[in-house]
Amino acid sequence: MSDGELATLEASLSDDDRALLDQLAEGIVRRRLTPAALFFLESMKPMGFVGSQMMVFLRPIISVVWSDPVRWDQLQRILERRGSIELLLRRLEARA
């Protein structure tokens, strides 16, 4: 995906969506899981949409664990967009 396409995707995200990606990246870095997360996300980049659909499938189970899984739904909506994993990867690399 080109930088122009990523910039367009970044611009199309809401402020809440960008904040969620930032918080996710911060949490991964704080727990010192950056290398493992980078490896996993790079390998799963082609499967981003499939992963988002798996999140839809698992939603009923998650709703039992979390009373209000708003962030789960928000992340699922972000991941179903092509290039969103690359945005998360760039955030992780910037913080590493």
N, CA and C of each residue as an Amber inpcrd file, in Angstrom:
protein
   288
   0.8460000  -1.1660000   0.0000000   0.0000000   0.0000000   0.0000000
   0.8960000   1.2330000   0.0000000   0.5750000   2.1950000  -0.8270000
   1.4190000   3.3740000  -0.9630000   1.1900000   4.3450000   0.1910000
   2.1370000   5.2610000   0.3410000   2.0200000   6.2590000   1.4040000
   0.8020000   7.1440000   1.1980000   0.4700000   7.4300000  -0.0480000
  -0.7030000   8.2480000  -0.3390000  -1.9920000   7.5620000   0.0860000
  -2.0650000   6.2580000  -0.1780000  -3.2560000   5.5060000   0.2340000
  -3.3640000   5.4280000   1.7550000  -2.2180000   5.2640000   2.4230000
  -2.2220000   5.2330000   3.8840000  -2.6160000   6.5890000   4.4600000
  -2.1470000   7.6590000   3.8380000  -2.5170000   8.9960000   4.3020000
  -4.0200000   9.2220000   4.1390000  -4.5720000   8.7360000   3.0410000
  -6.0180000   8.8530000   2.8190000  -6.7880000   8.0530000   3.8610000
  -6.3160000   6.8360000   4.1490000  -6.9600000   6.0140000   5.1620000
  -6.8690000   6.6870000   6.5290000  -5.7070000   7.2070000   6.8610000
  -5.5110000   7.8980000   8.1410000  -6.4710000   9.0790000   8.2610000
  -6.6090000   9.8320000   7.1780000  -7.5060000  10.9940000   7.1970000
  -8.9680000  10.5880000   7.3170000  -9.3090000   9.4070000   6.8200000
 -10.7030000   8.9710000   6.8610000 -11.1160000   8.4290000   8.2280000
 -10.1340000   8.1280000   9.0900000 -10.4400000   7.6360000  10.4300000
 -10.8960000   8.7890000  11.3190000 -11.7800000   8.4900000  12.2350000
 -12.2200000   9.5100000  13.1820000 -11.1260000   9.7230000  14.2350000
 -11.2630000  10.7880000  14.9930000 -10.3000000  11.0570000  16.0580000
 -10.3000000   9.9260000  17.0840000 -11.4770000   9.3660000  17.3620000
 -11.5710000   8.2420000  18.2970000 -10.8450000   7.0140000  17.7650000
 -10.9510000   6.7690000  16.4580000 -10.2750000   5.6270000  15.8470000
  -8.7600000   5.7870000  15.9340000  -8.2780000   6.9800000  15.6210000
  -6.8440000   7.2330000  15.7170000  -6.3660000   7.1110000  17.1630000
  -7.1740000   7.5960000  18.1000000  -6.8110000   7.4930000  19.5190000
  -6.7580000   6.0300000  19.9570000  -7.6860000   5.2110000  19.4650000
  -7.6700000   3.7880000  19.8120000  -6.4090000   3.1140000  19.2890000
  -6.0250000   3.4040000  18.0550000  -4.7900000   2.8290000  17.5060000
  -3.5810000   3.2900000  18.3100000  -3.5670000   4.5600000  18.7000000
  -2.4610000   5.0670000  19.5220000  -2.4140000   4.3720000  20.8750000
  -3.5760000   4.1970000  21.5060000  -3.6240000   3.5270000  22.8060000
  -3.1840000   2.0700000  22.6930000  -3.5900000   1.4210000  21.6280000
  -3.1860000   0.0330000  21.4130000  -1.6750000  -0.0690000  21.2470000
  -1.1110000   0.8290000  20.4510000   0.3410000   0.8380000  20.2520000
   1.0660000   1.1480000  21.5640000   0.5610000   2.1170000  22.3220000
   1.1780000   2.4650000  23.6130000   1.1580000   1.2700000  24.5700000
   0.0350000   0.5630000  24.6080000  -0.0780000  -0.5990000  25.4870000
   0.8910000  -1.7010000  25.1110000   1.0680000  -1.9190000  23.8260000
   2.0060000  -2.9500000  23.3620000   3.4310000  -2.5680000  23.7230000
   3.7890000  -1.3060000  23.5050000   5.1460000  -0.8400000  23.8170000
   5.3870000  -0.8790000  25.3230000   4.4090000  -0.4470000  26.1130000
   4.5510000  -0.4300000  27.5750000   4.7920000  -1.8360000  28.1260000
   4.1910000  -2.8230000  27.4960000   4.3630000  -4.2080000  27.9530000
   5.5820000  -4.8830000  27.3230000   6.3310000  -4.1150000  26.5440000
   7.5450000  -4.5960000  25.8700000   7.2670000  -5.7770000  24.9390000
   6.1500000  -5.6870000  24.2300000   5.7690000  -6.7330000  23.2780000
   5.9380000  -6.2770000  21.8320000   6.6590000  -5.1960000  21.6260000
   6.7790000  -4.6250000  20.2900000   7.3450000  -5.6060000  19.2660000
   8.4770000  -6.2850000  19.5260000   8.9970000  -7.2070000  18.5030000
   8.0070000  -8.3230000  18.1500000   7.3750000  -8.8980000  19.1560000
   6.4060000  -9.9690000  18.8900000   5.1960000  -9.4300000  18.1240000
   4.7310000  -8.2470000  18.5050000   3.5750000  -7.6590000  17.8270000
   3.9110000  -7.3080000  16.3840000   5.1080000  -6.7640000  16.1540000
   5.5170000  -6.4340000  14.7810000   5.5640000  -7.6850000  13.9160000
   6.1530000  -8.7430000  14.4580000   6.2420000  -9.9950000  13.7160000
   4.8440000 -10.5350000  13.3990000   3.9860000 -10.5660000  14.4080000
   2.6340000 -11.0810000  14.2240000   1.8460000 -10.2370000  13.2260000
   1.8830000  -8.9230000  13.3800000   1.1030000  -8.0580000  12.4940000
   1.6110000  -8.0960000  11.0570000   2.9310000  -8.1520000  10.8800000
   3.4820000  -8.2570000   9.5230000   3.0170000  -9.5430000   8.8500000
   2.9970000 -10.6280000   9.6120000   2.5870000 -11.9020000   9.0200000
   1.0860000 -11.9580000   8.7750000   0.3180000 -11.1980000   9.5240000
  -1.1420000 -11.2270000   9.3940000  -1.6890000 -10.1060000   8.5210000
  -0.8290000  -9.2640000   7.9830000  -1.2820000  -8.1280000   7.1840000
  -2.2400000  -8.5310000   6.0620000  -1.9520000  -9.5900000   5.3120000
  -2.8830000  -9.9680000   4.2420000  -4.2240000 -10.4920000   4.7610000
  -4.2790000 -10.8480000   6.0260000  -5.4890000 -11.4460000   6.5910000
  -6.2820000 -10.4510000   7.4440000  -6.0320000  -9.1540000   7.2990000
  -6.6860000  -8.1530000   8.1380000  -8.1990000  -8.2180000   8.0850000
  -8.7520000  -8.3100000   6.8930000 -10.2100000  -8.3580000   6.7660000
 -10.7670000  -9.6390000   7.3750000 -10.0890000 -10.7400000   7.1400000
 -10.5410000 -12.0190000   7.7020000 -10.5210000 -11.9470000   9.2310000
  -9.4810000 -11.3210000   9.7730000  -9.4020000 -11.1480000  11.2190000
 -10.5490000 -10.3120000  11.7630000 -10.9040000  -9.2570000  11.0120000
 -12.0260000  -8.4290000  11.4610000 -13.3320000  -9.2120000  11.4410000
 -13.4830000 -10.0910000  10.4740000 -14.6960000 -10.9040000  10.4140000
 -14.7110000 -11.9610000  11.5080000 -13.5320000 -12.4280000  11.9010000
 -13.4490000 -13.3520000  13.0350000 -13.8770000 -12.6320000  14.3180000
 -13.5400000 -11.3400000  14.4170000 -13.9650000 -10.5640000  15.5710000
 -15.4950000 -10.4520000  15.6180000 -16.1280000 -10.3330000  14.4570000
 -17.5930000 -10.3060000  14.3940000 -18.1410000 -11.6500000  14.8930000
 -17.5300000 -12.7350000  14.4610000 -17.9540000 -14.0730000  14.8620000
 -17.8340000 -14.2640000  16.3820000 -16.7570000 -13.7290000  16.9670000
 -16.5080000 -13.8980000  18.3960000 -17.2440000 -12.8820000  19.2720000
 -17.9350000 -11.9550000  18.6620000 -18.6180000 -10.8860000  19.4060000
 -19.5530000 -11.4080000  20.4840000 -20.3830000 -12.4280000  20.2490000
 -21.2620000 -12.9050000  21.3250000 -20.4980000 -13.4170000  22.5510000
 -19.3700000 -14.0400000  22.3290000 -18.5600000 -14.5390000  23.4480000
 -17.9430000 -13.3640000  24.2060000 -17.4600000 -12.3860000  23.4670000
 -16.8460000 -11.2150000  24.0870000 -17.8750000 -10.4490000  24.9020000
 -19.1070000 -10.3720000  24.4190000 -20.1330000  -9.6300000  25.1550000
 -20.4690000 -10.2930000  26.4900000 -20.1690000 -11.5770000  26.6340000
 -20.3600000 -12.2480000  27.9210000 -19.2710000 -11.8070000  28.9000000
 -18.0510000 -11.6530000  28.4020000 -16.9130000 -11.2790000  29.2400000
 -16.9500000  -9.7840000  29.5800000 -17.1920000  -8.9480000  28.5670000
 -17.2700000  -7.4980000  28.7600000 -18.7220000  -7.0740000  28.6490000
 -19.1730000  -6.2890000  29.5970000 -20.5680000  -5.8560000  29.5560000
 -20.8350000  -4.8780000  28.4160000 -19.8220000  -4.0820000  28.0370000
 -19.9890000  -3.1120000  26.9600000 -18.7270000  -3.0950000  26.0880000
 -18.6090000  -4.0300000  25.1530000 -17.3740000  -4.1350000  24.3490000
 -17.3180000  -3.1340000  23.1830000 -17.4390000  -1.8540000  23.5010000
 -17.4310000  -0.8120000  22.4720000 -16.0890000  -0.7780000  21.7460000
 -15.0040000  -0.8820000  22.4920000 -13.6700000  -0.8460000  21.8640000
 -13.4670000  -2.0350000  20.9230000 -14.0010000  -3.1870000  21.2860000
 -13.9230000  -4.3770000  20.4260000 -14.5760000  -4.0740000  19.0760000
 -15.7740000  -3.5120000  19.1210000 -16.4980000  -3.1800000  17.8920000
 -15.7650000  -2.1170000  17.0940000 -15.2170000  -1.1340000  17.7880000
 -14.4850000  -0.0690000  17.1130000 -13.2420000  -0.6200000  16.4230000
 -12.4900000  -1.4700000  17.1110000 -11.3030000  -2.0750000  16.5080000
 -11.6800000  -2.9530000  15.3240000 -12.7730000  -3.6720000  15.4360000
 -13.2350000  -4.5230000  14.3390000 -13.5390000  -3.6750000  13.1020000
 -14.1920000  -2.5380000  13.3000000 -14.5120000  -1.6510000  12.1660000
 -13.2430000  -1.0830000  11.5350000 -12.2430000  -0.7800000  12.3570000
 -10.9850000  -0.2520000  11.8330000 -10.2680000  -1.3280000  11.0250000
 -10.1980000  -2.5420000  11.5620000  -9.4370000  -3.6120000  10.9170000
 -10.0480000  -4.0880000   9.6040000 -11.3270000  -3.8660000   9.4030000
 -11.9080000  -4.3280000   8.1490000 -11.5380000  -3.4200000   6.9760000
 -10.8500000  -2.3410000   7.2500000 -10.3910000  -1.4410000   6.1890000
  -8.9860000  -1.8430000   5.7600000  -8.7910000  -1.9200000   4.4780000
  -7.4910000  -2.3040000   3.9300000  -6.4340000  -1.2750000   4.3210000
  -5.3290000  -1.7370000   4.8680000  -4.2240000  -0.8620000   5.2440000
  -4.2030000  -0.4730000   6.7080000  -5.2250000  -0.8480000   7.4490000
  -5.2850000  -0.4400000   8.8590000  -4.1910000  -1.1080000   9.6890000
  -3.8250000  -2.3250000   9.3530000  -2.7410000  -2.9870000  10.0930000
  -1.4280000  -2.2430000   9.8530000  -1.2380000  -1.7480000   8.6540000
  -0.0340000  -0.9680000   8.3530000   0.0090000   0.3140000   9.1920000
  -1.1430000   0.9330000   9.4140000  -1.1820000   2.1240000  10.2710000
  -0.7530000   1.7800000  11.6950000  -1.2220000   0.6540000  12.2050000
  -0.8290000   0.2200000  13.5450000   0.6600000  -0.1110000  13.5840000
   1.1520000  -0.7690000  12.5460000   2.5870000  -1.0860000  12.4810000
   3.4300000   0.1800000  12.5220000   3.0290000   1.1980000  11.7970000
   3.7980000   2.4520000  11.7860000   3.7800000   3.1220000  13.1480000
   2.6590000   3.0410000  13.8340000   2.5950000   3.6090000  15.1790000
   3.5410000   2.8530000  16.1210000   3.5800000   1.5450000  16.0080000
   4.4630000   0.7450000  16.8410000   5.9280000   1.0640000  16.5450000
   6.2720000   1.1300000  15.2720000   7.6550000   1.4150000  14.8910000
   8.0960000   2.7970000  15.3470000   7.1790000   3.7590000  15.3450000
   7.5170000   5.1060000  15.7860000   7.8080000   5.1560000  17.2830000
   7.1910000   4.2560000  18.0370000   7.3640000   4.2410000  19.4880000
   8.4810000   3.3040000  19.9440000   8.9610000   2.4610000  19.0660000
   9.9770000   1.4730000  19.4490000  11.3670000   2.0940000  19.5600000
